[in-house]
Amino acid sequence: MESAGLVTRRRDPGNRRLHVVELTAGGHALFFRLRDAAAAFDEQLRTGLSEQDIVLLETLLTRLRDNVTTHSAAMPRSASSQARTLRK
């Protein structure tokens, strides 16, 4: 990022072991372009969804994630691989 001109890096005068990293004007411009692109894509994804739809989707995705992480953590590694093999 430094070589691309997006950030500057210098030693902290009060503690030479630390580096102070700051966005350059180009870094700020890129950040805002990427932020705007992400917001536009998020808006496109949510087109036609009500607030209730979005809440339901978040709830279901959270439940799916929890099911996978809880189930995977509870299963021994070999049992987890066997379960994957059986599902195929």
Secondary structure, 3 states (H helix, E strand, C coil): CCCCCCEEEEEECCEEEEEEEEECHHHHHHHHHHHHHHHHHHHHHHCCCCHHHHHHHHHHHHHHHHHHHHHHHHCCHHHHHHHHHHHC
